[in-house]
């Protein structure tokens, strides 16, 4: 369901990206049209791209722009591009040739790649770790601003919640792409040492490496899996794999728990989307990206999939159920 809804939204964005890209064409519309780009790491929608953020991320981003007076199809043209990591530089250059006024980039690793290719066009980035991209949050001072979901900084908290749910868990696998989460891996290791948890990294370098990494996790048979979220992951398939192999898992984003993962603790999509839509609107208003503070999420939700817990034979403590923002029965 998540993937199907996302593909419908992507189809709409791709259709919108067919609006005239050149300014001489834009000038023919009744109201001057502004152009922005959205750049996402992944496979094209026709290939049933996994791992794309939930539909609300895109819809609420465009809603935030509309509240500032920039309405898709009226005075806003959206150029959407999606490709594997090695394709991102060329796609970013293509967006620059179309003279978009800002590019919204999703993902930590993808943002680093695009930053190397794009030095002048404003970049508004959605990243798990802002300090991978800027040195100062209040005034980034370059062509980059954005919002962080604070997934990296909240890694220790997420591991603490996993131990609270599973007090007997001593062997935990950190599942992720180290190039996408170097600081997240470091902070999780430090937290594991304090909690008396032996943590082991199972990594992959790209989407094609995920199946082999999953099989490695199955062979290790840990007590639980700490999933560092990545745009290359497919929430539905991961959740199904963890349950099939009786592996409790924790993730950062609520939509992973909705897909069938055991638990998630992380930023609220609506707040992130509104922040980023507002930042892009400010750039369209004429503010330089280096003068727009890099924002941090302030709202976080704990989501517990009680249905998955029952399937895994896990009794969720009442204290956690009372603190959860959502319990999926």
Secondary structure per residue as TSV (DSSP state, phi and psi in degrees):
chain	resnum	aa	ss	phi	psi
A	1	X	-	360.0	-45.6
A	2	X	H	-58.4	-48.3
A	3	X	H	-65.8	-40.0
A	4	X	H	-63.6	-44.6
A	5	X	H	-64.2	-39.7
A	6	X	H	-64.0	-41.6
A	7	X	H	-63.2	-34.5
A	8	X	H	-63.4	-42.5
A	9	X	H	-65.6	-42.9
A	10	X	H	-62.9	-36.3
A	11	X	H	-61.1	-40.4
A	12	X	H	-65.8	-40.5
A	13	X	H	-66.4	-39.6
A	14	X	H	-65.6	-38.3
A	15	X	H	-64.3	-41.1
A	16	X	H	-64.9	-29.8
A	17	X	T	-70.6	-8.8
A	18	X	T	-84.0	-1.0
A	19	X	S	-60.6	152.2
A	20	X	-	-54.1	123.6
A	21	X	-	-85.4	-20.2
A	22	X	S	-91.1	147.6
A	23	X	H	-62.9	-32.0
A	24	X	H	-67.1	-28.1
A	25	X	H	-77.4	-39.0
A	26	X	H	-60.2	-36.3
A	27	X	T	-66.4	-12.6
A	28	X	T	-79.9	-12.6
A	29	X	S	-79.8	155.6
A	30	X	S	-58.0	-34.6
A	31	X	S	-121.3	137.5
A	32	X	-	-54.7	128.5
A	33	X	-	-99.5	133.6
A	34	X	E	-101.3	149.8
A	35	X	E	-118.1	134.4
A	36	X	E	-130.7	159.8
A	37	X	E	-117.2	149.4
A	38	X	E	-122.2	123.4
A	39	X	E	-120.3	121.1
A	40	X	E	-130.2	130.4
A	41	X	E	-73.5	129.9
A	42	X	S	158.1	-170.9
A	43	X	-	-95.9	152.0
A	44	X	-	-56.9	152.0
A	45	X	G	-54.2	-35.6
A	46	X	G	-66.6	-15.7
A	47	X	G	-95.2	16.9
A	48	X	-	54.7	55.7
A	49	X	-	-56.1	124.8
A	50	X	-	-85.4	164.4
A	51	X	S	80.3	-1.0
A	52	X	-	-69.9	139.6
A	53	X	-	-57.2	164.2
A	54	X	-	-63.6	156.6
A	55	X	H	-52.4	-36.1
A	56	X	H	-61.5	-29.6
A	57	X	H	-59.0	-44.4
A	58	X	H	-76.4	-45.0
A	59	X	H	-62.2	-46.1
A	60	X	H	-70.3	-30.7
A	61	X	H	-61.2	-47.2
A	62	X	H	-69.0	-33.3
A	63	X	H	-62.5	-41.3
A	64	X	H	-64.4	-38.3
A	65	X	H	-65.3	-41.2
A	66	X	H	-62.2	-36.1
A	67	X	H	-66.0	-22.1
A	68	X	T	-95.4	5.9
A	69	X	T	98.8	4.6
A	70	X	-	-109.3	103.6
A	71	X	-	-110.9	122.7
A	72	X	B	-58.9	131.8
A	73	X	T	87.7	-12.2
A	74	X	T	-110.4	-63.9
A	75	X	T	-131.2	16.5
A	76	X	E	-135.6	123.2
A	77	X	E	-105.9	126.7
A	78	X	E	-107.0	120.5
A	79	X	E	-100.8	111.9
A	80	X	E	-103.8	131.5
A	81	X	E	-133.0	141.1
A	82	X	E	-139.1	136.2
A	83	X	E	-168.3	166.6
A	84	X	-	-67.9	165.7
A	85	X	G	-53.0	-43.6
A	86	X	G	-69.0	-15.3
A	87	X	G	-91.6	-13.5
A	88	X	H	-60.8	-42.9
A	89	X	H	-57.8	-44.1
A	90	X	H	-66.3	-38.5
A	91	X	H	-67.1	-38.5
A	92	X	H	-64.6	-42.0
A	93	X	H	-63.5	-36.3
A	94	X	H	-62.4	-42.9
A	95	X	H	-63.2	-37.8
A	96	X	H	-64.1	-39.5
A	97	X	H	-64.1	-28.3
A	98	X	T	-80.5	-0.5
A	99	X	T	62.2	38.7
A	100	X	-	-66.7	152.9
A	101	X	S	-92.4	-12.3
A	102	X	E	-161.6	149.5
A	103	X	E	-121.6	124.5
A	104	X	E	-91.5	118.1
A	105	X	E	-112.8	136.6
A	106	X	E	-114.8	126.0
A	107	X	S	109.1	141.7
A	108	X	H	-66.7	-54.2
A	109	X	H	-64.7	-42.7
A	110	X	H	-60.4	-38.8
A	111	X	H	-64.4	-43.2
A	112	X	H	-58.7	-40.9
A	113	X	H	-65.2	-45.1
A	114	X	H	-67.6	-35.9
A	115	X	H	-58.8	-33.2
A	116	X	H	-69.9	-28.0
A	117	X	H	-94.6	-28.1
A	118	X	-	-116.4	114.7
A	119	X	S	-111.9	-14.9
A	120	X	S	-118.3	-46.5
A	121	X	S	-62.5	132.7
A	122	X	E	-58.7	134.3
A	123	X	E	-112.6	128.4
A	124	X	E	-113.9	115.4
A	125	X	E	-114.5	147.7
A	126	X	E	-111.1	107.5
A	127	X	E	-132.5	153.4
A	128	X	S	-82.0	-14.9
A	129	X	-	-145.5	100.2
A	130	X	G	-63.2	-29.6
A	131	X	G	-77.0	0.5
A	132	X	G	-76.4	-13.8
A	133	X	T	-125.0	-32.3
A	134	X	-	-136.0	161.0
A	135	X	S	-101.1	-19.9
A	136	X	-	-136.1	123.7
A	137	X	S	-75.4	-36.3
A	138	X	S	-68.5	-37.4
A	139	X	-	-141.6	89.2
A	140	X	-	-54.5	-36.2
A	141	X	-	74.8	14.3
A	142	X	S	-135.6	-152.5
A	143	X	S	-92.8	16.0
A	144	X	E	-122.2	131.9
A	145	X	E	-141.9	-176.1
A	146	X	E	160.2	-159.9
A	147	X	E	-137.8	142.5
A	148	X	E	-112.7	137.4
A	149	X	-	-82.0	-4.2
A	150	X	-	63.3	24.9
A	151	X	T	-58.7	-42.0
A	152	X	T	-61.8	-51.5
A	153	X	T	-64.2	-28.2
A	154	X	T	-92.1	5.8
A	155	X	H	-57.4	-44.9
A	156	X	H	-60.2	-41.8
A	157	X	H	-61.3	-39.3
A	158	X	H	-65.8	-39.0
A	159	X	H	-68.7	-36.6
A	160	X	H	-61.7	-42.1
A	161	X	H	-64.2	-37.9
A	162	X	H	-63.3	-42.1
A	163	X	H	-68.7	-33.6
A	164	X	H	-65.2	-38.7
A	165	X	H	-74.2	-34.4
A	166	X	-	-127.2	78.3
A	167	X	T	-59.8	-25.1
A	168	X	T	-87.0	-4.8
A	169	X	-	-68.6	121.3
A	170	X	-	-120.0	-24.4
A	171	X	E	-117.2	113.1
A	172	X	E	-125.1	138.0
A	173	X	E	-97.4	132.5
A	174	X	E	-93.7	112.2
A	175	X	E	-106.1	115.8
A	176	X	E	177.6	-179.7
A	177	X	-	-98.7	110.3
A	178	X	T	-56.9	-31.6
A	179	X	T	-68.6	-20.9
A	180	X	T	-93.4	-16.6
A	181	X	-	-145.8	52.5
A	182	X	H	-61.6	-43.2
A	183	X	H	-74.3	-34.6
A	184	X	H	-62.1	-40.2
A	185	X	H	-66.0	-40.5
A	186	X	H	-64.8	-48.2
A	187	X	H	-64.6	-35.6
A	188	X	H	-69.1	-39.2
A	189	X	H	-60.3	-44.7
A	190	X	H	-63.2	-41.8
A	191	X	H	-66.1	-38.7
A	192	X	H	-61.7	-40.6
A	193	X	H	-62.3	-39.8
A	194	X	H	-70.5	-29.8
A	195	X	H	-91.7	-0.7
A	196	X	T	72.9	32.4
A	197	X	-	-109.0	132.7
A	198	X	E	-87.4	114.5
A	199	X	E	-112.4	136.6
A	200	X	E	-125.0	134.5
A	201	X	E	-85.3	127.7
A	202	X	E	-119.8	112.7
A	203	X	E	-117.6	167.7
A	204	X	-	-146.0	156.6
A	205	X	S	-100.1	-22.9
A	206	X	S	-157.8	-178.3
A	207	X	G	-57.7	-39.9
A	208	X	G	-66.4	-20.0
A	209	X	G	-87.0	-7.1
A	210	X	H	-64.9	-44.8
A	211	X	H	-57.2	-43.3
A	212	X	H	-65.9	-37.0
A	213	X	H	-65.4	-38.7
A	214	X	H	-62.1	-42.2
A	215	X	H	-65.6	-32.8
A	216	X	H	-65.1	-41.5
A	217	X	H	-60.9	-43.2
A	218	X	H	-61.5	-36.2
A	219	X	H	-71.3	-35.1
A	220	X	H	-69.1	-36.5
A	221	X	-	55.2	60.6
A	222	X	-	-73.5	172.5
A	223	X	S	-74.6	-25.8
A	224	X	E	-163.6	166.6
A	225	X	E	-124.5	127.0
A	226	X	E	-97.3	107.1
A	227	X	E	-95.6	113.9
A	228	X	-	-84.0	118.4
A	229	X	-	-65.1	147.8
A	230	X	-	-149.8	139.3
A	231	X	T	-63.8	-16.7
A	232	X	T	-83.3	-10.6
A	233	X	-	-81.6	153.2
A	234	X	-	-109.0	106.7
A	235	X	H	-55.5	-43.1
A	236	X	H	-63.1	-46.9
A	237	X	H	-69.0	-38.5
A	238	X	H	-62.7	-47.9
A	239	X	H	-59.6	-43.0
A	240	X	H	-62.9	-39.5
A	241	X	H	-65.9	-44.9
A	242	X	H	-61.5	-43.5
A	243	X	H	-67.5	-42.8
A	244	X	H	-61.2	-32.3
A	245	X	T	-101.4	15.0
A	246	X	T	55.5	46.9
A	247	X	-	-115.4	110.1
A	248	X	E	-63.8	142.0
A	249	X	E	-137.7	152.5
A	250	X	E	-128.5	143.7
A	251	X	E	-139.5	174.9
A	252	X	S	-90.3	-28.3
A	253	X	S	-108.6	134.8
A	254	X	H	-54.0	-32.9
A	255	X	H	-67.7	-17.7
A	256	X	H	-70.7	-41.4
A	257	X	H	-66.2	-37.8
A	258	X	H	-63.8	-30.0
A	259	X	T	-77.1	-12.3
A	260	X	T	128.3	-2.5
A	261	X	-	-67.1	159.4
A	262	X	S	-69.6	-44.9
A	263	X	E	-154.8	150.2
A	264	X	E	-142.8	145.6
A	265	X	E	-142.7	115.8
A	266	X	E	-177.1	-169.8
A	267	X	E	-65.5	153.9
A	268	X	-	-88.8	125.7
A	269	X	H	-56.9	-41.6
A	270	X	H	-60.8	-41.8
A	271	X	H	-67.7	-45.0
A	272	X	H	-58.9	-47.3
A	273	X	H	-62.2	-42.8
A	274	X	H	-64.2	-41.2
A	275	X	H	-60.0	-47.8
A	276	X	H	-71.2	-38.1
A	277	X	H	-60.4	-39.2
A	278	X	H	-66.0	-37.3
A	279	X	H	-67.3	-42.3
A	280	X	H	-64.1	-40.7
A	281	X	H	-61.2	-39.0
A	282	X	H	-62.6	-39.3
A	283	X	H	-64.8	-42.2
A	284	X	H	-64.6	-27.2
A	285	X	T	-75.8	-12.3
A	286	X	T	113.3	1.8
A	287	X	-	-79.2	136.4
A	288	X	-	-71.4	139.2
A	289	X	G	-58.7	-34.5
A	290	X	G	-66.9	-14.4
A	291	X	G	-98.4	-0.8
A	292	X	S	-98.6	116.8
A	293	X	-	-57.2	140.5
A	294	X	-	-73.1	119.7
A	295	X	E	-95.1	154.2
A	296	X	E	-115.6	143.2
A	297	X	-	-61.3	146.7
A	298	X	-	-121.7	-12.4
A	299	X	-	-113.3	130.3
A	300	X	E	-135.1	140.8
A	301	X	E	-118.7	139.0
A	302	X	E	-100.2	120.3
A	303	X	E	-121.0	127.9
A	304	X	E	-119.6	127.5
A	305	X	E	-92.9	95.9
A	306	X	H	-70.0	-28.0
A	307	X	H	-63.0	-44.1
A	308	X	H	-66.5	-40.2
A	309	X	H	-57.8	-43.5
A	310	X	H	-64.5	-39.3
A	311	X	H	-64.2	-30.0
A	312	X	T	-92.3	-0.8
A	313	X	T	72.8	31.4
A	314	X	-	-107.1	127.2
A	315	X	-	-92.2	114.6
A	316	X	-	-78.1	125.3
A	317	X	-	-57.4	141.8
A	318	X	H	-59.5	-33.6
A	319	X	H	-61.0	-36.0
A	320	X	H	-75.8	-37.1
A	321	X	H	-62.5	-37.6
A	322	X	H	-70.6	-30.9
A	323	X	H	-84.4	-17.0
A	324	X	-	-66.9	139.4
A	325	X	S	-75.6	-25.6
A	326	X	E	-152.2	137.1
A	327	X	E	-120.3	121.0
A	328	X	E	-92.5	116.1
A	329	X	-	-92.5	360.0
